[in-house]
Amino acid sequence: MVNSKIRQLMNYITFSDIPIWQKIVIFAGGGVAWFIIIAFIGLGAIVFVNDSSRKLTDEVVPHIQASQKLVIKIRGANVSVHNIIIHDEVETVNGNSQRAKALLGNVTETIKALLDGGIIRDYSDLNGELIEEIKVSSINDGVSVEYLKDVLRTGNNLKALLEDVTSLKLLGIGKGGLSPEEKTLFMKKLGEYDALTVQAVTVISKLTSTISDEQKEHTERINTVLKQSMIIFIALGVLAISLLILFSYFLKTSMTRPLKAITDQIKGLSEGEVDLTKQITVGSKDEIADLSTNFNMLMQTIHDMNTFKKIIEEDDSLEDVHIRLAKVFYESLMLDDFTLYETSDRKKSLELVHTPYSREELCCNKEILIDSNLCRAKKTGHRVSSITYPEICKQFLLGPEKFHICIPMIVGGRIGGVAQFQFDKFSGKEHERPTPILNPACIERQVSKAEQYIKESSAVIEAKRLTSALKESSIRDAMTGLYNRRFLEEYVETLIAGTTRSGGQLGLLMCDLDFFKEVNDKHGHDIGDAVLKETASVIAKSARAADLVIRFGGEEFVVIVKEEKTGDAEAAAERIRKKISETKVKTSGGIIKKTISIGWSQFPRDTQNFWEAIKYADIALYKAKESGRNRVLKFEKEMWTTEAY
C-alpha cells in the first residue's frame, strides 16, 4: 500500500499521471509557485519579526519598566517611613505618612494594571505632577502572576504597618514621649515594615528577572528566525535551479516513453500466446496512456470472469455459488444493498437467498414469493429499472426513498432467479434538505458488470441445481417425500457426534402399520400407496420440527426424537399412535382406518451402538405386535438375550 502511494506520487512528480496539456501548464506554473513560496517564506519571516518586536515594545518592555517603578515606589515609601521616625513635628510626620500612603497606593494600582491590563500613571511624589504614562497588557504567566499577588498582599500589610507606625509616632509627640512598652511596639512595627519592604523588593526583583528572561527569549527568537530565513532563501534558490533542470528532463521523457512502451508491449503480445494477466505498463495517465488503460481493463475483466467461473465450478454447493456471487457484488462492485431471489419451477414461487452480504428482509410485496409471475423481471426476462422509468414495478415497496434495478438470472433457458439492487435517492440528516446522491452513469457501469457475473455463473448454477436435485432424490423417498434409509446411513455419524458432544439422549421410534398386507391384498397397491402417503404425512405432522422422520422400508417408519426431557420419546410415540388410529383414509372403495404399533429404545442409554439401538427398537416393535398391536412398547433388556445383534 505504501509502495503504491509512493509510486503514484513519483509518477505525478515526473509528469506521468497527468494529461499532456497539463504537463506544460504545470511546468510553467512551477516557476510561479517557487516565487510564491519564497515570497511567502519572506513575508512569514517579516510578520514574525514584526510580531515579536511588537510584543517586546508593547508588552515585555512596559512590564520591565513597571516592575522597576514598583521597586522605586516601595523604597520611596520606606524612606518616608524612616523620615517619620527622625522628625518630631506633627506636620512633618503627617506629610511623610501621606507621601508613603500615596506611594503604596500607586504600587497597588500598578500591580492591578499588570494583572488586568491598563495604563500606569507615574506622578511626582513632590508636586503630584504626571511624569509618565505606561500602557501595559495583562501578565498571563502563572509564576509572574503569583509574584504580583504576593507583592499586592505585602503592600496591603505595609499600609497597615504604616498606619500603626504613624499613630504611635503621633501619640509620642502628643504625650511628650512613649512609654517603654510603646517604644518596644514602635520599634517592632518599624522592623516588620523594613522586613516586608525587603521581601517586596526581592519578589519584584524575581518578577523583573522573569520578564527579562522573556525579553531575552523574544530577542533570541528574532535572531534565529532571521538566520533561518537567510539559510532557507539560499537553499530554495539552489533547489529551484536544480528542479528546473530535473523537471525539464521529466517533461521530455514523459512524452516519448509511453509511446515506446505501448509499442513494445503490443509487439510482445502479438508474437506469443495472449496472457490475460499480463498488463501493458506505461507508467503514465495522459492521453497516450488511454489506449493501454482500456486494453488492460478489457484483459482484466476477462481474466476476473474466467477466474470467478473456475472458482464457482469447484464450489461444493449452490449455496456456496450464491455466497460467492453476493460477495462479488458487495466487495468488488461496491453494490452493498441488494436482494437475491431463487425461482422454483415446481412451486412457481420465489424464495429469498440468504447470504452474509445481501438483504435479509423483503423489499417487494410478499405475494411475489407465492406467485413469481408477479415479479416483472421474472415474468418478462428483461432488466427492470426505476432509474430510467420511475415506478415501473408496482410490487417494489421502497419506491419513495429508493431506486431499484432487477436483473433476471437466466439459467438453462429459463428464469432461475432475480438479482435486485437498491440505491438511495437522497442523502441528508433529519430536518435538513435532502440532496440527490444518485450517479446513474456509475450505477449503470457497476450493474452491467454484475450482469456479466450473473451470465458467467448461470451455467454453473444450473449444474449445481441438477446435482443438488439428484442428491436430494437419492436421500428422499419418492412416494412419501420423507428421508430414506440411505439418508440415515449418511447422517448417522453427524447425529451420533452431536448427541455425544451435547450429552443428550435420542429416542428411536420404530413404527409399523398393523395388518398393512391386508390393504394391498384387498384393495390393491394403489390404495396401499395412498395409505402409506397419509401415514407418512400424519407421522411427520405429529413429530416436532427438531425430530427426524424416515421411511425405513415398506410400511416401517423410524422417528428419531431428541429428548430435551425424560418422556419426550414416549410422548411422541403415543401422539403418533393416537393420530394414526384417528385417521380416516378416503378411497374409491370407502374409508380405511389403520392402527400402528411402535417400539422404541434410547441411545446411548440402552447401548453405545446406534444401529444396535435401532435393532432394540425393532425388537420392542415385535413385542408390541405380539402383545396385541396398536400400542407403544419400550425396549427392555430381557426382550433381547442374544449377545450380537
URGIVEN-V52012 format. One record per residue. N is the residue number from 1. RES is the residue in three letters. PHI is phi as a letter, one per 40 degrees, with the letter a starting at -180 (999 if undefined). OMEGA is omega in radians with two decimals (none if undefined). Layout:
n & res & phi & omega
N & RES & PHI & OMEGA
N & RES & PHI & OMEGA
This chain:
n & res & phi & omega
1 & MET & 999 & -3.13
2 & VAL & c & 3.14
3 & ASN & c & 3.12
4 & SER & c & 3.12
5 & LYS & c & 3.13
6 & ILE & c & -3.14
7 & ARG & c & 3.10
8 & GLN & c & 3.12
9 & LEU & c & 3.14
10 & MET & c & 3.11
11 & ASN & c & 3.13
12 & TYR & c & 3.14
13 & ILE & c & -3.11
14 & THR & c & 3.09
15 & PHE & g & -3.11
16 & SER & c & -3.01
17 & ASP & b & -3.13
18 & ILE & b & 3.10
19 & PRO & c & -3.05
20 & ILE & c & -3.10
21 & TRP & c & 3.12
22 & GLN & c & 3.11
23 & LYS & d & -3.11
24 & ILE & c & -3.13
25 & VAL & c & -3.12
26 & ILE & c & 3.13
27 & PHE & c & 3.12
28 & ALA & c & -3.13
29 & GLY & c & 3.13
30 & GLY & c & 3.13
31 & GLY & c & 3.11
32 & VAL & c & -3.13
33 & ALA & c & 3.12
34 & TRP & c & 3.11
35 & PHE & c & -3.14
36 & ILE & c & -3.13
37 & ILE & c & -3.12
38 & ILE & c & 3.13
39 & ALA & c & -3.14
40 & PHE & c & 3.12
41 & ILE & c & 3.11
42 & GLY & c & 3.12
43 & LEU & c & 3.11
44 & GLY & c & 3.13
45 & ALA & c & -3.14
46 & ILE & c & 3.14
47 & VAL & c & -3.13
48 & PHE & c & -3.12
49 & VAL & c & 3.13
50 & ASN & c & -3.13
51 & ASP & c & 3.13
52 & SER & c & 3.12
53 & SER & c & 3.12
54 & ARG & c & 3.12
55 & LYS & c & 3.12
56 & LEU & c & -3.05
57 & THR & c & -3.05
58 & ASP & c & -3.04
59 & GLU & b & -2.99
60 & VAL & c & -3.09
61 & VAL & c & 3.08
62 & PRO & d & 3.11
63 & HIS & c & 3.12
64 & ILE & c & 3.13
65 & GLN & c & -3.12
66 & ALA & c & -3.14
67 & SER & c & 3.09
68 & GLN & c & 3.14
69 & LYS & c & 3.08
70 & LEU & c & 3.13
71 & VAL & c & -3.11
72 & ILE & c & -3.07
73 & LYS & c & 3.13
74 & ILE & c & 3.11
75 & ARG & c & 3.09
76 & GLY & c & 3.09
77 & ALA & c & 3.13
78 & ASN & c & 3.10
79 & VAL & c & -3.14
80 & SER & c & 3.12
81 & VAL & c & 3.12
82 & HIS & c & 3.04
83 & ASN & c & 3.07
84 & ILE & c & -3.08
85 & ILE & c & -2.97
86 & ILE & c & 3.13
87 & HIS & b & -3.12
88 & ASP & b & 3.10
89 & GLU & c & -3.10
90 & VAL & c & -3.10
91 & GLU & c & 3.14
92 & THR & c & 3.13
93 & VAL & c & -3.14
94 & ASN & c & 3.13
95 & GLY & c & 3.12
96 & ASN & c & 3.11
97 & SER & c & 3.13
98 & GLN & c & 3.13
99 & ARG & c & -3.14
100 & ALA & c & 3.11
101 & LYS & c & 3.14
102 & ALA & c & -3.14
103 & LEU & c & 3.13
104 & LEU & c & 3.06
105 & GLY & c & 3.09
106 & ASN & c & 3.09
107 & VAL & c & 3.14
108 & THR & c & 3.14
109 & GLU & c & 3.14
110 & THR & c & -3.13
111 & ILE & c & 3.13
112 & LYS & c & 3.09
113 & ALA & c & 3.11
114 & LEU & c & -3.13
115 & LEU & c & -3.03
116 & ASP & b & -3.04
117 & GLY & g & -3.14
118 & GLY & i & -3.10
119 & ILE & b & 3.08
120 & ILE & b & 3.13
121 & ARG & b & -3.12
122 & ASP & b & -3.13
123 & TYR & b & 3.08
124 & SER & c & 3.14
125 & ASP & c & 3.12
126 & LEU & c & -3.10
127 & ASN & b & 3.09
128 & GLY & g & 3.13
129 & GLU & c & 3.13
130 & LEU & c & -3.14
131 & ILE & c & -3.00
132 & GLU & a & 3.00
133 & GLU & b & -3.13
134 & ILE & b & 3.09
135 & LYS & c & -3.10
136 & VAL & b & 3.01
137 & SER & c & -3.12
138 & SER & c & 3.09
139 & ILE & c & -3.08
140 & ASN & b & -3.12
141 & ASP & c & -3.05
142 & GLY & d & -3.12
143 & VAL & c & -3.13
144 & SER & c & 3.12
145 & VAL & c & 3.11
146 & GLU & c & 3.07
147 & TYR & d & -3.10
148 & LEU & c & 3.12
149 & LYS & c & 3.11
150 & ASP & c & 3.13
151 & VAL & c & 3.14
152 & LEU & c & 3.10
153 & ARG & c & 3.13
154 & THR & c & 3.12
155 & GLY & c & 3.11
156 & ASN & c & 3.10
157 & ASN & c & 3.11
158 & LEU & c & 3.11
159 & LYS & c & -3.14
160 & ALA & c & 3.12
161 & LEU & c & 3.10
162 & LEU & c & 3.12
163 & GLU & c & -3.12
164 & ASP & c & -3.12
165 & VAL & c & -3.13
166 & THR & c & -3.12
167 & SER & c & -3.14
168 & LEU & c & -3.14
169 & LYS & c & -3.14
170 & LEU & c & 3.09
171 & LEU & c & 3.13
172 & GLY & c & 3.12
173 & ILE & c & -3.10
174 & GLY & c & -3.10
175 & LYS & c & -3.08
176 & GLY & g & 3.10
177 & GLY & i & -3.12
178 & LEU & c & 3.06
179 & SER & c & 3.13
180 & PRO & d & -3.14
181 & GLU & c & -3.13
182 & GLU & c & 3.09
183 & LYS & c & 3.13
184 & THR & c & 3.12
185 & LEU & c & -3.13
186 & PHE & c & -3.13
187 & MET & c & 3.12
188 & LYS & c & 3.13
189 & LYS & c & 3.13
190 & LEU & c & 3.12
191 & GLY & c & 3.10
192 & GLU & c & 3.14
193 & TYR & c & -3.14
194 & ASP & c & -3.12
195 & ALA & c & 3.12
196 & LEU & c & 3.09
197 & THR & c & 3.12
198 & VAL & c & -3.13
199 & GLN & c & -3.12
200 & ALA & c & -3.14
201 & VAL & c & 3.13
202 & THR & c & -3.14
203 & VAL & c & 3.12
204 & ILE & c & 3.09
205 & SER & c & 3.08
206 & LYS & c & 3.10
207 & LEU & c & 3.13
208 & THR & c & 3.13
209 & SER & c & 3.13
210 & THR & c & 3.13
211 & ILE & c & 3.11
212 & SER & c & 3.08
213 & ASP & c & 3.09
214 & GLU & c & 3.09
215 & GLN & c & 3.13
216 & LYS & c & -3.13
217 & GLU & c & 3.09
218 & HIS & c & -3.12
219 & THR & c & 3.13
220 & GLU & c & -3.14
221 & ARG & c & 3.11
222 & ILE & c & 3.14
223 & ASN & c & 3.14
224 & THR & c & 3.14
225 & VAL & c & 3.13
226 & LEU & c & 3.12
227 & LYS & c & -3.13
228 & GLN & c & 3.12
229 & SER & c & 3.12
230 & MET & c & 3.13
231 & ILE & c & -3.13
232 & ILE & c & 3.12
233 & PHE & d & -3.14
234 & ILE & c & -3.12
235 & ALA & c & 3.13
236 & LEU & c & 3.10
237 & GLY & c & 3.11
238 & VAL & c & -3.13
239 & LEU & c & -3.12
240 & ALA & c & 3.13
241 & ILE & c & -3.14
242 & SER & c & -3.14
243 & LEU & c & 3.09
244 & LEU & d & 3.12
245 & ILE & c & -3.08
246 & LEU & c & -3.10
247 & PHE & c & 3.02
248 & SER & c & 3.10
249 & TYR & c & 3.12
250 & PHE & c & -3.13
251 & LEU & c & 3.14
252 & LYS & c & -3.07
253 & THR & c & -3.13
254 & SER & c & 3.14
255 & MET & c & -3.10
256 & THR & b & -3.06
257 & ARG & c & -3.13
258 & PRO & d & -3.13
259 & LEU & c & 3.14
260 & LYS & c & -3.13
261 & ALA & c & 3.11
262 & ILE & c & -3.14
263 & THR & c & -3.12
264 & ASP & c & -3.09
265 & GLN & c & 3.13
266 & ILE & c & 3.10
267 & LYS & c & 3.12
268 & GLY & c & 3.12
269 & LEU & c & -3.10
270 & SER & c & -3.09
271 & GLU & c & -3.12
272 & GLY & a & 3.12
273 & GLU & c & -3.14
274 & VAL & c & 3.07
275 & ASP & b & -3.06
276 & LEU & c & -3.13
277 & THR & c & -3.10
278 & LYS & c & -3.10
279 & GLN & b & 3.02
280 & ILE & c & -3.09
281 & THR & c & -3.14
282 & VAL & b & 3.14
283 & GLY & g & 3.12
284 & SER & b & 3.12
285 & LYS & b & 3.11
286 & ASP & c & -3.11
287 & GLU & c & -3.14
288 & ILE & c & -3.07
289 & ALA & c & -3.12
290 & ASP & c & -3.14
291 & LEU & c & -3.12
292 & SER & c & 3.14
293 & THR & c & 3.13
294 & ASN & c & 3.11
295 & PHE & c & 3.12
296 & ASN & c & 3.12
297 & MET & c & 3.12
298 & LEU & c & 3.14
299 & MET & c & -3.12
300 & GLN & c & 3.12
301 & THR & c & 3.12
302 & ILE & c & 3.14
303 & HIS & c & -3.14
304 & ASP & c & 3.13
305 & MET & c & -3.14
306 & ASN & c & 3.13
307 & THR & c & 3.14
308 & PHE & c & -3.11
309 & LYS & c & 3.12
310 & LYS & c & -3.11
311 & ILE & c & -3.09
312 & ILE & c & 3.06
313 & GLU & c & -3.11
314 & GLU & c & 3.10
315 & ASP & c & -3.02
316 & ASP & c & -2.99
317 & SER & a & 3.08
318 & LEU & c & 3.10
319 & GLU & c & 3.11
320 & ASP & c & 3.13
321 & VAL & c & 3.13
322 & HIS & c & 3.13
323 & ILE & c & 3.14
324 & ARG & c & 3.14
325 & LEU & c & 3.12
326 & ALA & c & 3.13
327 & LYS & c & 3.08
328 & VAL & c & 3.11
329 & PHE & d & -2.99
330 & TYR & c & -3.00
331 & GLU & c & -3.05
332 & SER & c & -3.08
333 & LEU & c & 3.10
334 & MET & f & 3.04
335 & LEU & c & -2.93
336 & ASP & c & 3.12
337 & ASP & b & -3.09
338 & PHE & a & 3.13
339 & THR & b & 3.10
340 & LEU & b & 3.07
341 & TYR & b & 3.08
342 & GLU & b & -3.11
343 & THR & c & 3.08
344 & SER & b & -3.11
345 & ASP & c & -3.09
346 & ARG & c & -3.09
347 & LYS & c & -3.09
348 & LYS & f & -3.07
349 & SER & b & 3.06
350 & LEU & b & 3.07
351 & GLU & b & 3.06
352 & LEU & c & 3.05
353 & VAL & c & -3.07
354 & HIS & c & 3.05
355 & THR & b & 3.11
356 & PRO & c & -3.02
357 & TYR & b & -3.05
358 & SER & c & 3.11
359 & ARG & c & 3.07
360 & GLU & c & -3.10
361 & GLU & b & -3.08
362 & LEU & c & 3.09
363 & CYS & b & -3.06
364 & CYS & b & 3.06
365 & ASN & d & -3.09
366 & LYS & c & -3.12
367 & GLU & c & -3.12
368 & ILE & c & 3.11
369 & LEU & c & 3.13
370 & ILE & c & 3.13
371 & ASP & b & -3.05
372 & SER & c & -3.13
373 & ASN & c & 3.02
374 & LEU & c & 3.09
375 & CYS & c & -3.04
376 & ARG & c & -3.12
377 & ALA & c & -3.14
378 & LYS & c & -3.08
379 & LYS & c & -3.06
380 & THR & c & -3.07
381 & GLY & g & -3.13
382 & HIS & b & 3.09
383 & ARG & c & 3.11
384 & VAL & b & -3.07
385 & SER & b & 3.06
386 & SER & c & 3.05
387 & ILE & c & 3.14
388 & THR & c & 3.14
389 & TYR & a & -3.07
390 & PRO & d & 3.10
391 & GLU & f & -3.12
392 & ILE & c & -3.10
393 & CYS & b & -3.08
394 & LYS & c & 3.12
395 & GLN & c & -3.11
396 & PHE & c & -2.99
397 & LEU & c & -3.06
398 & LEU & b & -3.07
399 & GLY & d & -3.09
400 & PRO & c & -3.08
401 & GLU & b & -3.08
402 & LYS & b & 2.89
403 & PHE & c & 3.05
404 & HIS & a & 3.02
405 & ILE & b & -3.14
406 & CYS & b & -3.12
407 & ILE & b & 3.08
408 & PRO & c & 3.12
409 & MET & b & -3.07
410 & ILE & c & -3.07
411 & VAL & b & 3.10
412 & GLY & g & 3.11
413 & GLY & g & 3.11
414 & ARG & b & 3.14
415 & ILE & c & -3.10
416 & GLY & c & -3.14
417 & GLY & i & -3.14
418 & VAL & b & 3.01
419 & ALA & b & -3.09
420 & GLN & b & -3.14
421 & PHE & b & -3.13
422 & GLN & b & -3.14
423 & PHE & b & 3.12
424 & ASP & c & 3.09
425 & LYS & c & -3.02
426 & PHE & b & 2.99
427 & SER & b & 3.12
428 & GLY & h & -3.13
429 & LYS & c & 3.13
430 & GLU & d & 3.14
431 & HIS & g & 3.05
432 & GLU & b & 3.12
433 & ARG & c & -3.11
434 & PRO & c & 3.13
435 & THR & b & 3.14
436 & PRO & c & 3.12
437 & ILE & b & -3.06
438 & LEU & c & 3.02
439 & ASN & b & -3.02
440 & PRO & d & -3.10
441 & ALA & c & 3.14
442 & CYS & c & 3.13
443 & ILE & c & 3.14
444 & GLU & c & 3.13
445 & ARG & c & -3.09
446 & GLN & c & 3.14
447 & VAL & c & 3.09
448 & SER & c & 3.08
449 & LYS & c & 3.10
450 & ALA & c & 3.12
451 & GLU & c & 3.09
452 & GLN & c & 3.10
453 & TYR & c & 3.11
454 & ILE & c & 3.14
455 & LYS & c & -3.14
456 & GLU & c & -3.08
457 & SER & c & -3.03
458 & SER & c & -3.13
459 & ALA & c & 3.14
460 & VAL & c & 3.12
461 & ILE & c & 3.12
462 & GLU & c & 3.14
463 & ALA & c & 3.13
464 & LYS & c & 3.12
465 & ARG & c & 3.13
466 & LEU & c & 3.12
467 & THR & c & 3.14
468 & SER & c & 3.14
469 & ALA & c & 3.11
470 & LEU & c & 3.13
471 & LYS & c & -3.14
472 & GLU & c & -3.13
473 & SER & c & -3.12
474 & SER & c & -3.11
475 & ILE & b & 3.11
476 & ARG & b & 3.03
477 & ASP & c & -3.01
478 & ALA & c & -3.04
479 & MET & c & -3.04
480 & THR & c & -3.08
481 & GLY & g & 3.12
482 & LEU & c & 3.00
483 & TYR & c & 3.13
484 & ASN & b & -3.08
485 & ARG & c & 3.13
486 & ARG & c & 3.09
487 & PHE & d & -3.14
488 & LEU & c & -3.14
489 & GLU & c & 3.13
490 & GLU & c & -3.00
491 & TYR & c & -2.96
492 & VAL & c & -3.13
493 & GLU & c & 3.09
494 & THR & c & -3.14
495 & LEU & c & -3.14
496 & ILE & c & -3.12
497 & ALA & c & 3.14
498 & GLY & c & 3.14
499 & THR & c & 3.13
500 & THR & c & -3.11
501 & ARG & c & -3.10
502 & SER & c & -3.13
503 & GLY & g & -3.10
504 & GLY & c & 3.13
505 & GLN & b & 3.04
506 & LEU & b & 2.99
507 & GLY & c & -3.10
508 & LEU & b & -3.08
509 & LEU & b & 3.05
510 & MET & b & -3.03
511 & CYS & b & -3.13
512 & ASP & a & 3.13
513 & LEU & c & 3.13
514 & ASP & c & 3.07
515 & PHE & f & -3.12
516 & PHE & c & -3.11
517 & LYS & d & 3.14
518 & GLU & c & 3.14
519 & VAL & c & -3.13
520 & ASN & c & -3.10
521 & ASP & c & -3.05
522 & LYS & c & -3.01
523 & HIS & b & -3.12
524 & GLY & h & -3.06
525 & HIS & c & 3.12
526 & ASP & c & 3.11
527 & ILE & c & 3.10
528 & GLY & c & 3.11
529 & ASP & c & 3.13
530 & ALA & c & 3.11
531 & VAL & c & 3.12
532 & LEU & c & 3.14
533 & LYS & c & -3.12
534 & GLU & c & 3.11
535 & THR & c & 3.12
536 & ALA & c & -3.14
537 & SER & c & -3.13
538 & VAL & c & 3.14
539 & ILE & c & -3.12
540 & ALA & c & 3.14
541 & LYS & c & -3.13
542 & SER & c & 3.13
543 & ALA & c & 3.08
544 & ARG & c & -3.12
545 & ALA & c & -3.10
546 & ALA & c & -3.11
547 & ASP & c & 3.11
548 & LEU & b & 3.09
549 & VAL & b & -3.02
550 & ILE & b & 2.97
551 & ARG & c & -3.01
552 & PHE & c & 3.14
553 & GLY & i & 3.12
554 & GLY & f & 3.11
555 & GLU & c & 3.13
556 & GLU & c & 3.11
557 & PHE & b & 3.06
558 & VAL & b & 3.06
559 & VAL & b & 3.13
560 & ILE & b & -3.06
561 & VAL & b & 3.04
562 & LYS & c & -3.05
563 & GLU & c & 3.07
564 & GLU & c & 3.07
565 & LYS & a & -3.11
566 & THR & c & 3.10
567 & GLY & g & -3.13
568 & ASP & c & -3.09
569 & ALA & c & -3.12
570 & GLU & c & 3.11
571 & ALA & c & 3.12
572 & ALA & c & 3.14
573 & ALA & c & 3.13
574 & GLU & c & 3.13
575 & ARG & c & 3.13
576 & ILE & c & -3.12
577 & ARG & d & -3.11
578 & LYS & c & -3.13
579 & LYS & c & -3.13
580 & ILE & c & -3.12
581 & SER & c & 3.14
582 & GLU & c & -3.04
583 & THR & c & 3.08
584 & LYS & b & 3.14
585 & VAL & c & -3.13
586 & LYS & c & 3.11
587 & THR & b & 3.11
588 & SER & c & -3.13
589 & GLY & c & -3.13
590 & GLY & h & -3.10
591 & ILE & b & 3.14
592 & ILE & b & 3.05
593 & LYS & b & -3.13
594 & LYS & b & 3.02
595 & THR & b & -3.10
596 & ILE & b & 3.06
597 & SER & b & -3.04
598 & ILE & b & 2.98
599 & GLY & b & -3.09
600 & TRP & a & 3.11
601 & SER & b & -3.13
602 & GLN & b & 3.06
603 & PHE & b & 0.09
604 & PRO & c & -3.08
605 & ARG & c & -3.12
606 & ASP & c & -3.13
607 & THR & a & 3.11
608 & GLN & c & -3.12
609 & ASN & c & -3.06
610 & PHE & c & -3.08
611 & TRP & c & 3.05
612 & GLU & c & 3.08
613 & ALA & c & 3.06
614 & ILE & c & 3.12
615 & LYS & c & 3.11
616 & TYR & c & 3.11
617 & ALA & c & 3.11
618 & ASP & c & 3.09
619 & ILE & c & 3.12
620 & ALA & c & 3.08
621 & LEU & c & 3.14
622 & TYR & c & 3.12
623 & LYS & c & 3.10
624 & ALA & c & 3.09
625 & LYS & c & -3.11
626 & GLU & c & -3.04
627 & SER & c & 3.02
628 & GLY & h & 3.13
629 & ARG & g & -3.13
630 & ASN & f & 3.14
631 & ARG & a & 3.12
632 & VAL & b & -3.09
633 & LEU & b & 3.11
634 & LYS & c & 3.13
635 & PHE & c & 3.03
636 & GLU & b & -3.04
637 & LYS & c & -3.11
638 & GLU & c & 3.09
639 & MET & c & -3.03
640 & TRP & b & -3.09
641 & THR & b & 3.14
642 & THR & c & -3.09
643 & GLU & c & -3.10
644 & ALA & b & -3.13
645 & TYR & c & none
